[in-house]
Amino acid sequence: MNKYLVNFIIFISLIFLNNANSKENIMILKLKDGDVKIQLLPEVAPNHVERIKTLANDGLYDGVVFHRVIDGFMAQTGDVKFGNSLSKNFDLRKAGMGGSDLPDLNAEFNDVPHDKGTLSMARSSDPNSANSQFFICFEPAPFLDREYTVFGKVVEGFEYVKKIKRGDSNSNGSVSDPDKIISFRSL
């Protein structure tokens, strides 16, 4: 009888630990039209997940614009240096060229596909240059697979992502008067 009780207690403990762990990897991205629930993927990109959580929970993404939005492809944001509309350093012409004060991250390319709702880190041509910028895919983009670090996925509220203002298709998706992140926090 004790053996069954011990196994039951272990089983229940594992369920609670799993739920606690998964909850700490859920984030809410507040947009003008509604909240987007994001599941982070620390099992495939632990350093990128930690960076996103750090910057988000420090409030550094609040007010950051979606500076590059290409219809049928993705919405890019996360330039906490030049893209933060609440900062004295805000410069829409430079948005997309900055990052955080933290060092760049080494690539954590993985096998998670760039599907609709995938969150992935933006970078320069150097695979180890991701810092704070990221993008959300509107549609599958398999040509990005294993070339950019996927770190999360939208699990609720994708309809609000689809409402992000699109950029000029003749200017590589640059957005005049762009939408912005209202807030981005762990649940």
TORZA-412627 format. One record per residue: residue in three letters; x, y, z of N, C-alpha, C in turn; residue number from 1. Coordinates in steps of 0.02 Angstrom, whole numbers, plus 50000, padded with zeros to 5 digits. Layout:
// residues N
+-----+-------+-------+-------+-------+-------+-------+-------+-------+-------+-----+
!  aa !  n_xx !  n_yy !  n_zz ! ca_xx ! ca_yy ! ca_zz !  c_xx !  c_yy !  c_zz !   i !
+-----+-------+-------+-------+-------+-------+-------+-------+-------+-------+-----+
! ALA !     X !     Y !     Z !     X !     Y !     Z !     X !     Y !     Z ! NUM !
...
+-----+-------+-------+-------+-------+-------+-------+-------+-------+-------+-----+
END
This chain:
// residues 187
+-----+-------+-------+-------+-------+-------+-------+-------+-------+-------+-----+
!  aa !  n_xx !  n_yy !  n_zz ! ca_xx ! ca_yy ! ca_zz !  c_xx !  c_yy !  c_zz !   i !
+-----+-------+-------+-------+-------+-------+-------+-------+-------+-------+-----+
! MET ! 50041 ! 49940 ! 50000 ! 50000 ! 50000 ! 50000 ! 50043 ! 50063 ! 50000 !   1 !
! ASN ! 50096 ! 50065 ! 50039 ! 50140 ! 50123 ! 50042 ! 50173 ! 50137 ! 49975 !   2 !
! LYS ! 50189 ! 50084 ! 49939 ! 50221 ! 50091 ! 49873 ! 50174 ! 50130 ! 49825 !   3 !
! TYR ! 50110 ! 50115 ! 49827 ! 50062 ! 50149 ! 49784 ! 50054 ! 50223 ! 49804 !   4 !
! LEU ! 50054 ! 50234 ! 49869 ! 50047 ! 50302 ! 49895 ! 50108 ! 50344 ! 49875 !   5 !
! VAL ! 50168 ! 50316 ! 49881 ! 50229 ! 50352 ! 49862 ! 50228 ! 50367 ! 49787 !   6 !
! ASN ! 50210 ! 50318 ! 49746 ! 50206 ! 50329 ! 49674 ! 50154 ! 50382 ! 49657 !   7 !
! PHE ! 50097 ! 50382 ! 49692 ! 50046 ! 50432 ! 49680 ! 50072 ! 50502 ! 49697 !   8 !
! ILE ! 50106 ! 50508 ! 49753 ! 50133 ! 50573 ! 49775 ! 50185 ! 50598 ! 49724 !   9 !
! ILE ! 50228 ! 50552 ! 49701 ! 50278 ! 50571 ! 49650 ! 50244 ! 50595 ! 49587 !  10 !
! PHE ! 50193 ! 50559 ! 49566 ! 50156 ! 50576 ! 49505 ! 50124 ! 50646 ! 49511 !  11 !
! ILE ! 50090 ! 50658 ! 49566 ! 50058 ! 50724 ! 49578 ! 50111 ! 50779 ! 49581 !  12 !
! SER ! 50167 ! 50765 ! 49613 ! 50221 ! 50815 ! 49618 ! 50248 ! 50833 ! 49549 !  13 !
! LEU ! 50256 ! 50783 ! 49507 ! 50281 ! 50796 ! 49439 ! 50232 ! 50838 ! 49399 !  14 !
! ILE ! 50168 ! 50826 ! 49408 ! 50117 ! 50867 ! 49373 ! 50123 ! 50940 ! 49395 !  15 !
! PHE ! 50127 ! 50951 ! 49461 ! 50132 ! 51020 ! 49486 ! 50197 ! 51053 ! 49464 !  16 !
! LEU ! 50253 ! 51017 ! 49465 ! 50316 ! 51046 ! 49442 ! 50313 ! 51063 ! 49368 !  17 !
! ASN ! 50283 ! 51020 ! 49328 ! 50277 ! 51033 ! 49257 ! 50234 ! 51094 ! 49244 !  18 !
! ASN ! 50178 ! 51100 ! 49280 ! 50134 ! 51159 ! 49272 ! 50169 ! 51222 ! 49294 !  19 !
! ALA ! 50207 ! 51220 ! 49348 ! 50244 ! 51279 ! 49371 ! 50296 ! 51299 ! 49320 !  20 !
! ASN ! 50332 ! 51251 ! 49294 ! 50384 ! 51265 ! 49244 ! 50354 ! 51293 ! 49180 !  21 !
! SER ! 50297 ! 51265 ! 49158 ! 50268 ! 51290 ! 49096 ! 50240 ! 51360 ! 49105 !  22 !
! LYS ! 50213 ! 51375 ! 49165 ! 50185 ! 51441 ! 49177 ! 50240 ! 51495 ! 49176 !  23 !
! GLU ! 50300 ! 51478 ! 49200 ! 50354 ! 51527 ! 49200 ! 50379 ! 51541 ! 49129 !  24 !
! ASN ! 50359 ! 51500 ! 49081 ! 50379 ! 51510 ! 49012 ! 50321 ! 51533 ! 48967 !  25 !
! ILE ! 50271 ! 51562 ! 48999 ! 50216 ! 51594 ! 48963 ! 50224 ! 51669 ! 48972 !  26 !
! MET ! 50217 ! 51705 ! 48916 ! 50222 ! 51778 ! 48919 ! 50160 ! 51808 ! 48886 !  27 !
! ILE ! 50144 ! 51869 ! 48907 ! 50088 ! 51905 ! 48877 ! 50116 ! 51967 ! 48842 !  28 !
! LEU ! 50104 ! 51970 ! 48777 ! 50122 ! 52027 ! 48735 ! 50059 ! 52068 ! 48725 !  29 !
! LYS ! 50057 ! 52128 ! 48756 ! 49998 ! 52171 ! 48749 ! 50006 ! 52215 ! 48688 !  30 !
! LEU ! 49957 ! 52210 ! 48642 ! 49955 ! 52251 ! 48582 ! 49893 ! 52295 ! 48585 !  31 !
! LYS ! 49888 ! 52342 ! 48540 ! 49832 ! 52389 ! 48541 ! 49764 ! 52355 ! 48535 !  32 !
! ASP ! 49762 ! 52298 ! 48500 ! 49698 ! 52264 ! 48489 ! 49684 ! 52207 ! 48538 !  33 !
! GLY ! 49733 ! 52187 ! 48578 ! 49721 ! 52133 ! 48626 ! 49786 ! 52099 ! 48648 !  34 !
! ASP ! 49778 ! 52051 ! 48692 ! 49834 ! 52015 ! 48722 ! 49851 ! 51953 ! 48682 !  35 !
! VAL ! 49917 ! 51941 ! 48675 ! 49942 ! 51883 ! 48639 ! 49980 ! 51841 ! 48690 !  36 !
! LYS ! 49960 ! 51777 ! 48696 ! 49992 ! 51731 ! 48742 ! 50046 ! 51693 ! 48704 !  37 !
! ILE ! 50106 ! 51694 ! 48732 ! 50164 ! 51664 ! 48700 ! 50194 ! 51609 ! 48744 !  38 !
! GLN ! 50206 ! 51551 ! 48714 ! 50240 ! 51497 ! 48748 ! 50314 ! 51500 ! 48728 !  39 !
! LEU ! 50358 ! 51510 ! 48777 ! 50430 ! 51510 ! 48763 ! 50455 ! 51438 ! 48760 !  40 !
! LEU ! 50511 ! 51428 ! 48725 ! 50538 ! 51361 ! 48714 ! 50609 ! 51355 ! 48741 !  41 !
! PRO ! 50617 ! 51354 ! 48808 ! 50684 ! 51350 ! 48836 ! 50721 ! 51285 ! 48821 !  42 !
! GLU ! 50684 ! 51234 ! 48804 ! 50717 ! 51170 ! 48789 ! 50756 ! 51171 ! 48724 !  43 !
! VAL ! 50741 ! 51219 ! 48679 ! 50778 ! 51223 ! 48616 ! 50820 ! 51287 ! 48610 !  44 !
! ALA ! 50805 ! 51338 ! 48650 ! 50842 ! 51401 ! 48646 ! 50846 ! 51433 ! 48715 !  45 !
! PRO ! 50880 ! 51401 ! 48762 ! 50881 ! 51425 ! 48831 ! 50909 ! 51496 ! 48840 !  46 !
! ASN ! 50962 ! 51513 ! 48804 ! 50992 ! 51579 ! 48812 ! 50949 ! 51634 ! 48781 !  47 !
! HIS ! 50917 ! 51619 ! 48726 ! 50873 ! 51668 ! 48694 ! 50810 ! 51679 ! 48736 !  48 !
! VAL ! 50783 ! 51625 ! 48764 ! 50725 ! 51631 ! 48808 ! 50743 ! 51673 ! 48869 !  49 !
! GLU ! 50800 ! 51660 ! 48898 ! 50821 ! 51699 ! 48957 ! 50829 ! 51773 ! 48940 !  50 !
! ARG ! 50857 ! 51788 ! 48881 ! 50866 ! 51857 ! 48860 ! 50798 ! 51892 ! 48851 !  51 !
! ILE ! 50752 ! 51859 ! 48817 ! 50686 ! 51889 ! 48806 ! 50651 ! 51901 ! 48873 !  52 !
! LYS ! 50653 ! 51853 ! 48918 ! 50622 ! 51861 ! 48983 ! 50654 ! 51918 ! 49022 !  53 !
! THR ! 50720 ! 51923 ! 49021 ! 50755 ! 51976 ! 49056 ! 50734 ! 52045 ! 49031 !  54 !
! LEU ! 50738 ! 52054 ! 48965 ! 50722 ! 52119 ! 48936 ! 50648 ! 52136 ! 48946 !  55 !
! ALA ! 50605 ! 52086 ! 48937 ! 50533 ! 52098 ! 48944 ! 50515 ! 52115 ! 49016 !  56 !
! ASN ! 50539 ! 52075 ! 49063 ! 50520 ! 52086 ! 49133 ! 50553 ! 52149 ! 49162 !  57 !
! ASP ! 50605 ! 52174 ! 49130 ! 50634 ! 52239 ! 49149 ! 50597 ! 52297 ! 49116 !  58 !
! GLY ! 50546 ! 52282 ! 49076 ! 50506 ! 52334 ! 49044 ! 50537 ! 52365 ! 48982 !  59 !
! LEU ! 50591 ! 52336 ! 48957 ! 50627 ! 52368 ! 48902 ! 50591 ! 52362 ! 48834 !  60 !
! TYR ! 50544 ! 52315 ! 48828 ! 50506 ! 52310 ! 48766 ! 50444 ! 52355 ! 48765 !  61 !
! ASP ! 50425 ! 52381 ! 48822 ! 50366 ! 52424 ! 48825 ! 50377 ! 52486 ! 48782 !  62 !
! GLY ! 50332 ! 52498 ! 48735 ! 50338 ! 52557 ! 48691 ! 50380 ! 52545 ! 48628 !  63 !
! VAL ! 50407 ! 52485 ! 48620 ! 50449 ! 52471 ! 48561 ! 50405 ! 52459 ! 48500 !  64 !
! VAL ! 50422 ! 52491 ! 48445 ! 50382 ! 52488 ! 48384 ! 50396 ! 52425 ! 48343 !  65 !
! PHE ! 50346 ! 52407 ! 48302 ! 50354 ! 52356 ! 48250 ! 50379 ! 52394 ! 48189 !  66 !
! HIS ! 50445 ! 52398 ! 48182 ! 50476 ! 52442 ! 48132 ! 50477 ! 52412 ! 48062 !  67 !
! ARG ! 50470 ! 52346 ! 48057 ! 50472 ! 52312 ! 47991 ! 50418 ! 52259 ! 47990 !  68 !
! VAL ! 50368 ! 52269 ! 47949 ! 50311 ! 52223 ! 47946 ! 50295 ! 52209 ! 47873 !  69 !
! ILE ! 50304 ! 52147 ! 47853 ! 50295 ! 52127 ! 47783 ! 50235 ! 52081 ! 47779 !  70 !
! ASP ! 50183 ! 52103 ! 47743 ! 50122 ! 52064 ! 47736 ! 50137 ! 51995 ! 47708 !  71 !
! GLY ! 50108 ! 51944 ! 47738 ! 50119 ! 51876 ! 47716 ! 50184 ! 51845 ! 47740 !  72 !
! PHE ! 50223 ! 51883 ! 47779 ! 50288 ! 51858 ! 47803 ! 50294 ! 51865 ! 47878 !  73 !
! MET ! 50308 ! 51926 ! 47903 ! 50321 ! 51933 ! 47975 ! 50316 ! 52005 ! 47998 !  74 !
! ALA ! 50315 ! 52013 ! 48065 ! 50317 ! 52078 ! 48099 ! 50378 ! 52079 ! 48144 !  75 !
! GLN ! 50423 ! 52127 ! 48132 ! 50486 ! 52131 ! 48170 ! 50483 ! 52189 ! 48220 !  76 !
! THR ! 50510 ! 52176 ! 48279 ! 50511 ! 52225 ! 48333 ! 50572 ! 52211 ! 48378 !  77 !
! GLY ! 50576 ! 52244 ! 48434 ! 50626 ! 52227 ! 48484 ! 50687 ! 52270 ! 48487 !  78 !
! ASP ! 50691 ! 52323 ! 48445 ! 50749 ! 52367 ! 48449 ! 50740 ! 52412 ! 48510 !  79 !
! VAL ! 50768 ! 52391 ! 48567 ! 50758 ! 52428 ! 48629 ! 50801 ! 52491 ! 48632 !  80 !
! LYS ! 50849 ! 52498 ! 48586 ! 50891 ! 52558 ! 48585 ! 50860 ! 52615 ! 48545 !  81 !
! PHE ! 50844 ! 52604 ! 48482 ! 50817 ! 52657 ! 48439 ! 50742 ! 52651 ! 48427 !  82 !
! GLY ! 50712 ! 52593 ! 48441 ! 50642 ! 52581 ! 48425 ! 50594 ! 52591 ! 48482 !  83 !
! ASN ! 50618 ! 52614 ! 48539 ! 50574 ! 52624 ! 48596 ! 50544 ! 52694 ! 48594 !  84 !
! SER ! 50480 ! 52698 ! 48577 ! 50447 ! 52762 ! 48568 ! 50441 ! 52801 ! 48634 !  85 !
! LEU ! 50455 ! 52770 ! 48690 ! 50453 ! 52804 ! 48755 ! 50521 ! 52831 ! 48776 !  86 !
! SER ! 50572 ! 52818 ! 48736 ! 50640 ! 52835 ! 48755 ! 50664 ! 52899 ! 48720 !  87 !
! LYS ! 50711 ! 52934 ! 48752 ! 50741 ! 52993 ! 48720 ! 50783 ! 52974 ! 48659 !  88 !
! ASN ! 50804 ! 52911 ! 48655 ! 50844 ! 52888 ! 48598 ! 50802 ! 52864 ! 48539 !  89 !
! PHE ! 50735 ! 52869 ! 48544 ! 50691 ! 52845 ! 48490 ! 50707 ! 52881 ! 48425 !  90 !
! ASP ! 50718 ! 52842 ! 48373 ! 50731 ! 52868 ! 48306 ! 50705 ! 52816 ! 48256 !  91 !
! LEU ! 50647 ! 52829 ! 48229 ! 50615 ! 52780 ! 48184 ! 50659 ! 52764 ! 48124 !  92 !
! ARG ! 50700 ! 52812 ! 48102 ! 50745 ! 52799 ! 48045 ! 50799 ! 52749 ! 48064 !  93 !
! LYS ! 50818 ! 52746 ! 48128 ! 50869 ! 52699 ! 48151 ! 50840 ! 52635 ! 48180 !  94 !
! ALA ! 50774 ! 52633 ! 48190 ! 50743 ! 52574 ! 48219 ! 50760 ! 52513 ! 48176 !  95 !
! GLY ! 50784 ! 52461 ! 48209 ! 50807 ! 52401 ! 48174 ! 50882 ! 52396 ! 48172 !  96 !
! MET ! 50917 ! 52449 ! 48194 ! 50990 ! 52448 ! 48194 ! 51019 ! 52439 ! 48264 !  97 !
! GLY ! 50976 ! 52440 ! 48315 ! 51000 ! 52437 ! 48383 ! 50983 ! 52373 ! 48419 !  98 !
! GLY ! 51006 ! 52369 ! 48480 ! 50993 ! 52312 ! 48523 ! 50996 ! 52335 ! 48595 !  99 !
! SER ! 51007 ! 52288 ! 48640 ! 51013 ! 52305 ! 48710 ! 51087 ! 52317 ! 48728 ! 100 !
! ASP ! 51099 ! 52334 ! 48790 ! 51168 ! 52342 ! 48814 ! 51201 ! 52275 ! 48830 ! 101 !
! LEU ! 51162 ! 52221 ! 48826 ! 51189 ! 52155 ! 48841 ! 51227 ! 52129 ! 48780 ! 102 !
! PRO ! 51273 ! 52082 ! 48790 ! 51311 ! 52056 ! 48733 ! 51267 ! 52016 ! 48686 ! 103 !
! ASP ! 51288 ! 52013 ! 48623 ! 51252 ! 51972 ! 48574 ! 51253 ! 51899 ! 48595 ! 104 !
! LEU ! 51204 ! 51862 ! 48570 ! 51197 ! 51792 ! 48587 ! 51225 ! 51747 ! 48533 ! 105 !
! ASN ! 51253 ! 51691 ! 48553 ! 51273 ! 51640 ! 48505 ! 51209 ! 51606 ! 48479 ! 106 !
! ALA ! 51210 ! 51586 ! 48416 ! 51153 ! 51554 ! 48385 ! 51133 ! 51491 ! 48423 ! 107 !
! GLU ! 51068 ! 51480 ! 48427 ! 51040 ! 51417 ! 48454 ! 50991 ! 51391 ! 48402 ! 108 !
! PHE ! 51016 ! 51381 ! 48341 ! 50973 ! 51357 ! 48287 ! 50946 ! 51288 ! 48308 ! 109 !
! ASN ! 50884 ! 51275 ! 48291 ! 50851 ! 51214 ! 48313 ! 50804 ! 51188 ! 48259 ! 110 !
! ASP ! 50770 ! 51134 ! 48274 ! 50727 ! 51103 ! 48224 ! 50654 ! 51125 ! 48227 ! 111 !
! VAL ! 50639 ! 51175 ! 48268 ! 50570 ! 51201 ! 48270 ! 50559 ! 51242 ! 48207 ! 112 !
! PRO ! 50508 ! 51225 ! 48167 ! 50498 ! 51260 ! 48104 ! 50470 ! 51331 ! 48113 ! 113 !
! HIS ! 50484 ! 51373 ! 48066 ! 50456 ! 51441 ! 48064 ! 50385 ! 51437 ! 48035 ! 114 !
! ASP ! 50338 ! 51418 ! 48078 ! 50268 ! 51413 ! 48058 ! 50232 ! 51477 ! 48075 ! 115 !
! LYS ! 50169 ! 51481 ! 48057 ! 50126 ! 51537 ! 48076 ! 50127 ! 51543 ! 48152 ! 116 !
! GLY ! 50142 ! 51603 ! 48177 ! 50143 ! 51616 ! 48249 ! 50210 ! 51602 ! 48283 ! 117 !
! THR ! 50261 ! 51582 ! 48246 ! 50327 ! 51570 ! 48274 ! 50360 ! 51636 ! 48292 ! 118 !
! LEU ! 50395 ! 51637 ! 48350 ! 50437 ! 51694 ! 48369 ! 50510 ! 51673 ! 48359 ! 119 !
! SER ! 50548 ! 51715 ! 48326 ! 50617 ! 51699 ! 48310 ! 50659 ! 51762 ! 48317 ! 120 !
! MET ! 50723 ! 51753 ! 48333 ! 50767 ! 51810 ! 48342 ! 50791 ! 51838 ! 48276 ! 121 !
! ALA ! 50789 ! 51904 ! 48270 ! 50819 ! 51938 ! 48213 ! 50894 ! 51944 ! 48226 ! 122 !
! ARG ! 50931 ! 51950 ! 48172 ! 51004 ! 51956 ! 48178 ! 51032 ! 51986 ! 48114 ! 123 !
! SER ! 51096 ! 52002 ! 48115 ! 51129 ! 52025 ! 48054 ! 51152 ! 51963 ! 48015 ! 124 !
! SER ! 51196 ! 51972 ! 47967 ! 51221 ! 51914 ! 47929 ! 51265 ! 51869 ! 47973 ! 125 !
! ASP ! 51288 ! 51894 ! 48030 ! 51326 ! 51854 ! 48078 ! 51277 ! 51811 ! 48118 ! 126 !
! PRO ! 51281 ! 51744 ! 48114 ! 51234 ! 51702 ! 48151 ! 51234 ! 51713 ! 48227 ! 127 !
! ASN ! 51289 ! 51741 ! 48253 ! 51295 ! 51752 ! 48324 ! 51285 ! 51826 ! 48343 ! 128 !
! SER ! 51238 ! 51858 ! 48310 ! 51227 ! 51930 ! 48322 ! 51158 ! 51946 ! 48350 ! 129 !
! ALA ! 51118 ! 51896 ! 48366 ! 51051 ! 51910 ! 48395 ! 51061 ! 51944 ! 48462 ! 130 !
! ASN ! 51017 ! 51993 ! 48477 ! 51024 ! 52030 ! 48539 ! 50956 ! 52041 ! 48572 ! 131 !
! SER ! 50915 ! 52084 ! 48544 ! 50849 ! 52098 ! 48573 ! 50793 ! 52096 ! 48522 ! 132 !
! GLN ! 50809 ! 52103 ! 48459 ! 50756 ! 52105 ! 48408 ! 50730 ! 52036 ! 48391 ! 133 !
! PHE ! 50665 ! 52033 ! 48378 ! 50634 ! 51970 ! 48360 ! 50578 ! 51983 ! 48311 ! 134 !
! PHE ! 50552 ! 51930 ! 48282 ! 50496 ! 51936 ! 48235 ! 50446 ! 51880 ! 48247 ! 135 !
! ILE ! 50385 ! 51894 ! 48225 ! 50330 ! 51845 ! 48230 ! 50308 ! 51830 ! 48159 ! 136 !
! CYS ! 50308 ! 51767 ! 48141 ! 50289 ! 51747 ! 48073 ! 50213 ! 51750 ! 48064 ! 137 !
! PHE ! 50192 ! 51782 ! 48009 ! 50121 ! 51782 ! 47990 ! 50102 ! 51717 ! 47956 ! 138 !
! GLU ! 50149 ! 51688 ! 47921 ! 50139 ! 51627 ! 47881 ! 50201 ! 51583 ! 47889 ! 139 !
! PRO ! 50197 ! 51519 ! 47870 ! 50258 ! 51477 ! 47872 ! 50313 ! 51508 ! 47829 ! 140 !
! ALA ! 50375 ! 51504 ! 47853 ! 50434 ! 51530 ! 47818 ! 50490 ! 51478 ! 47823 ! 141 !
! PRO ! 50482 ! 51421 ! 47788 ! 50531 ! 51366 ! 47795 ! 50602 ! 51384 ! 47774 ! 142 !
! PHE ! 50610 ! 51435 ! 47733 ! 50677 ! 51456 ! 47712 ! 50717 ! 51485 ! 47770 ! 143 !
! LEU ! 50684 ! 51500 ! 47827 ! 50719 ! 51525 ! 47886 ! 50738 ! 51469 ! 47935 ! 144 !
! ASP ! 50711 ! 51409 ! 47924 ! 50723 ! 51354 ! 47970 ! 50798 ! 51339 ! 47976 ! 145 !
! ARG ! 50820 ! 51331 ! 48039 ! 50890 ! 51316 ! 48056 ! 50939 ! 51371 ! 48033 ! 146 !
! GLU ! 50911 ! 51430 ! 48017 ! 50953 ! 51488 ! 47999 ! 50943 ! 51545 ! 48050 ! 147 !
! TYR ! 50888 ! 51543 ! 48086 ! 50871 ! 51591 ! 48138 ! 50847 ! 51552 ! 48199 ! 148 !
! THR ! 50857 ! 51580 ! 48258 ! 50840 ! 51545 ! 48320 ! 50767 ! 51556 ! 48339 ! 149 !
! VAL ! 50728 ! 51502 ! 48334 ! 50659 ! 51502 ! 48358 ! 50661 ! 51495 ! 48434 ! 150 !
! PHE ! 50622 ! 51539 ! 48468 ! 50622 ! 51536 ! 48541 ! 50552 ! 51534 ! 48571 ! 151 !
! GLY ! 50499 ! 51539 ! 48530 ! 50432 ! 51539 ! 48557 ! 50380 ! 51533 ! 48503 ! 152 !
! LYS ! 50317 ! 51529 ! 48526 ! 50261 ! 51525 ! 48479 ! 50199 ! 51556 ! 48511 ! 153 !
! VAL ! 50158 ! 51586 ! 48469 ! 50094 ! 51614 ! 48491 ! 50046 ! 51556 ! 48503 ! 154 !
! VAL ! 50016 ! 51554 ! 48563 ! 49968 ! 51502 ! 48578 ! 49897 ! 51529 ! 48585 ! 155 !
! GLU ! 49890 ! 51594 ! 48594 ! 49824 ! 51627 ! 48594 ! 49833 ! 51699 ! 48571 ! 156 !
! GLY ! 49782 ! 51724 ! 48536 ! 49782 ! 51795 ! 48517 ! 49815 ! 51810 ! 48451 ! 157 !
! PHE ! 49824 ! 51759 ! 48409 ! 49856 ! 51773 ! 48344 ! 49816 ! 51822 ! 48302 ! 158 !
! GLU ! 49751 ! 51824 ! 48314 ! 49709 ! 51872 ! 48277 ! 49731 ! 51944 ! 48290 ! 159 !
! TYR ! 49762 ! 51958 ! 48348 ! 49787 ! 52025 ! 48362 ! 49854 ! 52038 ! 48328 ! 160 !
! VAL ! 49894 ! 51986 ! 48321 ! 49957 ! 51991 ! 48284 ! 49942 ! 52010 ! 48211 ! 161 !
! LYS ! 49890 ! 51978 ! 48183 ! 49872 ! 51991 ! 48113 ! 49850 ! 52064 ! 48101 ! 162 !
! LYS ! 49832 ! 52099 ! 48154 ! 49809 ! 52169 ! 48147 ! 49866 ! 52220 ! 48152 ! 163 !
! ILE ! 49928 ! 52197 ! 48163 ! 49985 ! 52244 ! 48166 ! 49991 ! 52279 ! 48099 ! 164 !
! LYS ! 50000 ! 52345 ! 48103 ! 50004 ! 52386 ! 48042 ! 50060 ! 52363 ! 47997 ! 165 !
! ARG ! 50044 ! 52353 ! 47933 ! 50093 ! 52330 ! 47883 ! 50136 ! 52389 ! 47858 ! 166 !
! GLY ! 50197 ! 52370 ! 47837 ! 50243 ! 52420 ! 47810 ! 50237 ! 52427 ! 47735 ! 167 !
! ASP ! 50278 ! 52470 ! 47708 ! 50281 ! 52484 ! 47636 ! 50318 ! 52428 ! 47601 ! 168 !
! SER ! 50284 ! 52394 ! 47555 ! 50316 ! 52338 ! 47520 ! 50374 ! 52362 ! 47476 ! 169 !
! ASN ! 50375 ! 52426 ! 47458 ! 50430 ! 52453 ! 47418 ! 50490 ! 52473 ! 47460 ! 170 !
! SER ! 50483 ! 52471 ! 47527 ! 50537 ! 52491 ! 47572 ! 50554 ! 52436 ! 47622 ! 171 !
! ASN ! 50553 ! 52373 ! 47599 ! 50570 ! 52315 ! 47640 ! 50529 ! 52312 ! 47704 ! 172 !
! GLY ! 50467 ! 52334 ! 47700 ! 50421 ! 52329 ! 47757 ! 50427 ! 52384 ! 47808 ! 173 !
! SER ! 50465 ! 52437 ! 47794 ! 50470 ! 52493 ! 47842 ! 50400 ! 52523 ! 47854 ! 174 !
! VAL ! 50387 ! 52538 ! 47917 ! 50321 ! 52562 ! 47937 ! 50325 ! 52634 ! 47960 ! 175 !
! SER ! 50284 ! 52677 ! 47928 ! 50277 ! 52745 ! 47954 ! 50220 ! 52743 ! 48005 ! 176 !
! ASP ! 50227 ! 52779 ! 48059 ! 50178 ! 52779 ! 48114 ! 50162 ! 52707 ! 48135 ! 177 !
! PRO ! 50212 ! 52669 ! 48157 ! 50203 ! 52598 ! 48172 ! 50165 ! 52584 ! 48237 ! 178 !
! ASP ! 50135 ! 52524 ! 48239 ! 50107 ! 52499 ! 48301 ! 50165 ! 52484 ! 48348 ! 179 !
! LYS ! 50149 ! 52477 ! 48413 ! 50202 ! 52464 ! 48461 ! 50179 ! 52414 ! 48514 ! 180 !
! ILE ! 50228 ! 52387 ! 48549 ! 50214 ! 52343 ! 48605 ! 50191 ! 52387 ! 48663 ! 181 !
! ILE ! 50134 ! 52372 ! 48691 ! 50110 ! 52408 ! 48750 ! 50148 ! 52382 ! 48811 ! 182 !
! SER ! 50150 ! 52317 ! 48819 ! 50191 ! 52286 ! 48871 ! 50204 ! 52213 ! 48852 ! 183 !
! PHE ! 50256 ! 52185 ! 48883 ! 50277 ! 52117 ! 48869 ! 50304 ! 52090 ! 48935 ! 184 !
! ARG ! 50269 ! 52041 ! 48965 ! 50288 ! 52016 ! 49031 ! 50275 ! 51942 ! 49037 ! 185 !
! SER ! 50312 ! 51911 ! 49084 ! 50298 ! 51842 ! 49103 ! 50230 ! 51841 ! 49137 ! 186 !
! LEU ! 50196 ! 51786 ! 49130 ! 50130 ! 51778 ! 49161 ! 50136 ! 51775 ! 49236 ! 187 !
+-----+-------+-------+-------+-------+-------+-------+-------+-------+-------+-----+
END
